[in-house]
Amino acid sequence: MKEVLSRFAKAAGSLAPIYSIDQVFSDPHMIAREAVVRAPDRDFGEVRMQNFVPRFTREPGAVRSSAGPLGADNVEIYGDWLGLTLAQREKLKGDGVI
C-alpha cells in the first residue's frame, strides 16, 4: 500500500479509498456533510440514502422520500401537473407510454 501511495504522490496523481457501506456511514467527513440521510419509505418505514449533491446555500434541496413503485405518481404528474384527463391517461397507459 505504501508503494502505491508513494508512486501516486510522485506522479502528482490523486486517489481515494473505496469504502464499504459501513465505512461510508461511519466516516466523520460523510457524517458532517450529511452525505447520507434518512428518508421515509412506503415499504420499510425509513431508509438511508444519498443526499443531494451539490447542495446550495439558498436552495439546498431535501430528500422527502425514497422512490415508490413504478407509476406511483402518475396521477399527480399527468393529471394534476399536466392536466391530462382520466381518458387521456388511460389511453397512454393502454399504449404502453405510461
C-alpha positions in Angstrom: 0.0 0.0 0.0 2.8 2.4 0.9 4.4 1.8 -2.5 1.2 2.6 -4.3 0.7 5.8 -2.3 4.3 6.8 -3.0 4.0 6.3 -6.7 0.8 8.3 -6.9 2.5 11.1 -4.9 5.5 11.2 -7.2 3.2 11.3 -10.3 1.1 14.0 -8.7 -1.9 11.8 -9.1 -4.9 11.6 -6.8 -6.6 8.7 -5.3 -9.1 7.9 -2.6 -10.1 4.8 -0.7 -13.1 2.8 -1.8 -15.4 2.5 1.2 -17.6 -0.3 2.2 -21.2 0.9 3.0 -20.3 0.6 6.8 -17.3 2.9 6.2 -19.5 5.4 4.4 -22.0 5.5 7.3 -19.3 5.9 9.9 -16.8 8.3 8.2 -16.7 11.7 10.1 -16.5 13.7 6.9 -19.5 12.0 5.4 -21.5 12.5 8.6 -20.5 16.2 8.8 -21.6 16.8 5.2 -24.8 14.8 5.7 -23.9 12.8 2.6 -26.4 10.1 3.7 -29.8 11.0 5.1 -32.8 9.1 6.5 -35.9 9.2 4.2 -39.4 7.9 4.6 -40.1 4.8 2.6 -43.5 3.3 1.7 -42.3 -0.3 2.2 -39.7 -0.1 5.0 -40.8 3.0 7.0 -37.4 4.6 6.6 -34.3 4.0 4.6 -30.9 5.7 4.4 -30.0 7.2 1.1 -27.6 9.6 -0.6 -28.3 13.3 -0.1 -28.3 16.0 -2.8 -25.0 16.8 -4.5 -24.3 19.6 -4.8 -26.3 21.5 -2.1 -26.6 25.2 -2.4 -26.8 27.7 0.5 -30.0 29.4 -0.6 -31.6 26.3 -2.2 -30.2 23.2 -0.5 -32.9 20.8 -1.6 -34.2 18.0 0.6 -34.8 14.3 0.3 -38.5 14.0 1.0 -38.9 10.2 0.5 -37.5 7.3 -1.4 -38.9 6.3 -4.7 -42.2 4.5 -4.8 -43.3 1.7 -7.1 -43.3 2.4 -10.8 -46.2 4.7 -11.8 -47.0 5.6 -8.2 -47.0 9.4 -9.0 -48.7 9.2 -12.4 -52.0 10.7 -11.2 -50.2 13.7 -9.7 -47.8 14.2 -12.6 -50.0 13.5 -15.6 -53.3 14.6 -14.0 -52.6 17.4 -11.6 -49.4 18.9 -13.2 -50.0 18.3 -16.9 -53.8 18.4 -16.8 -54.5 15.2 -18.7 -57.9 13.7 -18.2 -58.5 10.2 -17.0 -59.4 9.1 -20.5 -56.1 10.6 -21.9 -54.1 8.9 -19.1 -55.9 5.5 -19.7 -55.0 5.8 -23.5 -51.4 6.5 -22.7 -51.4 3.6 -20.3 -53.0 1.3 -22.9 -50.4 2.4 -25.5 -47.6 1.5 -23.1 -46.4 5.1 -22.8 -47.0 5.3 -19.0 
